[in-house]
């Protein structure tokens, strides 16, 4: 089953997450297909930039609790976005939760419509935003992350811009992205690749230093009793046992 579709227009490839039944959750299949699409785009000399977008009202709901990817696969996907020698942009018109925010953090430019909402919901099911911290911690406001990591609160697109999670927001996300894509189409491939390398050097240092430790932390938390209770409660649409 295809859950990531590819389109091309004037040097820009669009990869669309198309698994609305599970709100484009990061299943093993979606992670694999998205990685394949990025690989193909990276090798295509006609592609100047890649846009990640979605069908349905959710860009990405985080890890698929019924069919989660291996933590190494998610780390690999996030690193692939950061390392790709072409700009990767996120185009969001819906909600983003948990692991989906890792995709935004890995992208070079992220734009969302004003109705988009965001939340790091990991703590509410007994785990932590471990792996997705690899691109997020170097790029976003630490005080804001402390609040939203610890509480799981929902926040809006304007707040996401203020914290550095988003580049821009507006009523029409395509209008927001139009001048960005025009600029990328006017830029030389060599210039884009070299400039992206400058911008991502510190992020890749974080991957090199912390990826193994955070992957182990993620695996340990997801196999814990509290995570089992949290995930069961989520699937059963009830509060977990620790809510007071």
GUDREN-86293 format. One line per 5 residues: for each residue x, y, z of C-alpha. Coordinates in nm, 3 decimals. Example, Ala and Ser with C-alpha at 12.3 -4.5 7.8 and 13.67 -1.06 7.14 Angstrom:
GUDREN-86293
1.230/-0.450/0.780 ~ 1.367/-0.106/0.714
***
This chain:
GUDREN-86293
0.000/0.000/0.000 ~ 0.138/0.338/-0.100 ~ 0.127/0.591/0.186 ~ 0.370/0.847/0.042 ~ 0.297/0.996/-0.301
0.540/1.188/-0.521 ~ 0.475/1.483/-0.754 ~ 0.712/1.715/-0.942 ~ 0.679/2.074/-1.064 ~ 0.951/2.313/-1.181
1.245/2.159/-0.995 ~ 1.046/2.093/-0.675 ~ 0.943/1.743/-0.567 ~ 0.649/1.714/-0.329 ~ 0.625/1.409/-0.104
0.274/1.376/0.037 ~ 0.203/1.171/0.347 ~ -0.121/0.992/0.258 ~ -0.233/0.769/0.543 ~ -0.530/0.963/0.681
-0.686/0.662/0.855 ~ -0.412/0.678/1.120 ~ -0.355/1.053/1.083 ~ -0.031/1.000/0.890 ~ 0.131/0.836/1.191
0.491/0.725/1.160 ~ 0.436/0.360/1.076 ~ 0.716/0.135/0.958 ~ 0.575/0.160/0.603 ~ 0.544/0.540/0.602
0.898/0.588/0.736 ~ 1.038/0.349/0.475 ~ 0.849/0.504/0.184 ~ 0.935/0.858/0.290 ~ 1.303/0.763/0.316
1.286/0.608/-0.032 ~ 1.129/0.925/-0.174 ~ 1.398/1.142/-0.019 ~ 1.670/0.916/-0.156 ~ 1.529/0.935/-0.509
1.492/1.312/-0.488 ~ 1.843/1.350/-0.355 ~ 1.986/1.166/-0.656 ~ 1.774/1.350/-0.915 ~ 1.972/1.639/-1.064
1.647/1.804/-1.179 ~ 1.523/1.842/-0.821 ~ 1.619/2.168/-0.651 ~ 1.411/2.125/-0.331 ~ 1.171/1.883/-0.161
0.840/1.971/0.005 ~ 0.685/1.742/0.267 ~ 0.308/1.778/0.300 ~ 0.002/1.569/0.382 ~ -0.355/1.470/0.311
-0.626/1.494/0.576 ~ -0.640/1.723/0.877 ~ -0.317/1.600/1.037 ~ 0.036/1.641/0.904 ~ 0.165/1.364/1.132
0.032/1.228/1.461 ~ 0.366/1.084/1.577 ~ 0.462/0.720/1.610 ~ 0.209/0.462/1.498 ~ 0.145/0.273/1.823
0.011/-0.029/1.633 ~ 0.299/-0.050/1.384 ~ 0.587/0.162/1.513 ~ 0.909/0.198/1.316 ~ 1.231/0.079/1.475
1.393/0.373/1.660 ~ 1.699/0.337/1.434 ~ 1.476/0.385/1.129 ~ 1.331/0.707/1.269 ~ 1.677/0.837/1.356
1.787/0.750/1.005 ~ 1.494/0.935/0.849 ~ 1.551/1.250/1.053 ~ 1.922/1.246/0.977 ~ 1.851/1.188/0.609
1.639/1.505/0.595 ~ 1.911/1.705/0.770 ~ 2.195/1.560/0.560 ~ 2.025/1.577/0.221 ~ 2.217/1.818/-0.001
1.894/1.990/-0.104 ~ 1.657/2.203/0.103 ~ 1.363/2.016/0.256 ~ 1.051/2.216/0.341 ~ 0.744/2.125/0.544
0.400/2.243/0.429 ~ 0.145/2.198/0.708 ~ -0.229/2.266/0.698 ~ -0.333/2.052/0.996 ~ -0.225/1.917/1.331
0.120/1.793/1.429 ~ 0.187/1.577/1.731 ~ 0.484/1.408/1.900 ~ 0.715/1.246/1.642 ~ 0.564/1.457/1.366
0.732/1.756/1.526 ~ 1.062/1.580/1.469 ~ 0.997/1.597/1.097 ~ 0.940/1.972/1.124 ~ 1.259/2.012/1.325
1.461/1.821/1.067 ~ 1.332/2.031/0.776 ~ 1.526/2.340/0.672 ~ 1.213/2.553/0.635 ~ 0.868/2.484/0.781
0.547/2.674/0.713 ~ 0.195/2.617/0.839 ~ -0.149/2.765/0.803 ~ -0.291/2.944/1.105 ~ -0.530/2.660/1.191
-0.243/2.418/1.252 ~ -0.184/2.303/1.609 ~ 0.113/2.138/1.776 ~ 0.183/1.929/2.087 ~ 0.459/1.713/2.232
0.229/1.447/2.376 ~ 0.493/1.189/2.470 ~ 0.483/1.255/2.845 ~ 0.110/1.183/2.846 ~ 0.167/0.821/2.739
0.468/0.760/2.963 ~ 0.758/0.822/2.724 ~ 0.977/1.119/2.624 ~ 1.050/1.310/2.302 ~ 1.389/1.143/2.287
1.484/1.075/1.924 ~ 1.309/1.384/1.788 ~ 1.522/1.598/2.019 ~ 1.816/1.538/1.787 ~ 1.702/1.804/1.535
1.482/2.001/1.776 ~ 1.716/2.090/2.063 ~ 1.973/2.271/1.844 ~ 1.708/2.469/1.655 ~ 1.433/2.574/1.894
1.393/2.790/2.202 ~ 1.497/2.587/2.509 ~ 1.253/2.755/2.749 ~ 0.962/2.687/2.517 ~ 1.069/2.325/2.470
1.092/2.281/2.847 ~ 0.731/2.392/2.887 ~ 0.581/2.200/2.599 ~ 0.792/1.885/2.644 ~ 0.697/1.863/3.013
0.327/1.948/2.990 ~ 0.213/1.813/2.654 ~ 0.012/2.133/2.608 ~ -0.123/2.222/2.267 ~ 0.004/2.543/2.105
-0.076/2.733/1.788 ~ 0.117/2.824/1.475 ~ 0.209/3.172/1.596 ~ 0.370/3.021/1.906 ~ 0.544/2.762/1.689
0.700/3.045/1.488 ~ 0.808/3.228/1.804 ~ 0.981/2.919/1.939 ~ 1.162/2.841/1.614 ~ 0.969/2.525/1.534
0.816/2.696/1.229 ~ 0.968/2.943/0.988 ~ 0.642/3.119/0.904 ~ 0.264/3.097/0.921 ~ -0.025/3.261/0.740
-0.385/3.219/0.631 ~ -0.272/3.053/0.307 ~ 0.035/2.834/0.350 ~ 0.094/2.820/-0.024 ~ 0.111/3.199/-0.037
0.362/3.187/0.249 ~ 0.578/2.934/0.063 ~ 0.553/3.092/-0.284 ~ 0.840/3.343/-0.240 ~ 1.048/3.078/-0.064
1.015/2.834/-0.351 ~ 1.083/3.113/-0.599 ~ 1.404/3.192/-0.416 ~ 1.512/2.828/-0.416 ~ 1.443/2.798/-0.789
1.669/3.099/-0.847 ~ 1.953/2.956/-0.636 ~ 2.233/2.743/-0.778 ~ 2.236/2.374/-0.676 ~ 2.597/2.407/-0.562
2.518/2.717/-0.359 ~ 2.220/2.550/-0.193 ~ 2.419/2.239/-0.103 ~ 2.709/2.433/0.046 ~ 2.481/2.669/0.236
2.274/2.384/0.379 ~ 2.594/2.216/0.496 ~ 2.684/2.532/0.688 ~ 2.339/2.552/0.846 ~ 2.316/2.188/0.953
2.668/2.130/1.089 ~ 2.569/2.181/1.454 ~ 2.258/1.966/1.415 ~ 2.463/1.679/1.273 ~ 2.707/1.712/1.563
2.411/1.643/1.792 ~ 2.323/1.330/1.592 ~ 2.683/1.208/1.609 ~ 2.704/1.267/1.983 ~ 2.359/1.169/2.110
2.180/0.941/1.862 ~ 2.280/0.609/2.020 ~ 2.193/0.724/2.373 ~ 1.856/0.872/2.278 ~ 1.763/0.568/2.069
1.834/0.345/2.369 ~ 1.630/0.575/2.594 ~ 1.337/0.563/2.353 ~ 1.345/0.182/2.335 ~ 1.367/0.153/2.713
1.075/0.387/2.774 ~ 0.849/0.230/2.511 ~ 0.900/-0.115/2.669 ~ 0.815/0.006/3.022 ~ 0.501/-0.067/3.223
0.400/0.300/3.232 ~ 0.426/0.327/2.853 ~ 0.213/0.016/2.811 ~ -0.051/0.174/3.035 ~ -0.023/0.507/2.855
-0.054/0.356/2.508 ~ -0.340/0.129/2.614 ~ -0.523/0.426/2.765 ~ -0.468/0.627/2.447 ~ -0.606/0.350/2.227
-0.900/0.299/2.464 ~ -0.966/0.676/2.475 ~ -0.939/0.700/2.853 ~ -0.709/0.869/3.104 ~ -0.407/0.664/3.210
-0.390/0.548/3.571 ~ -0.157/0.826/3.687 ~ -0.385/1.118/3.600 ~ -0.493/1.301/3.918
***
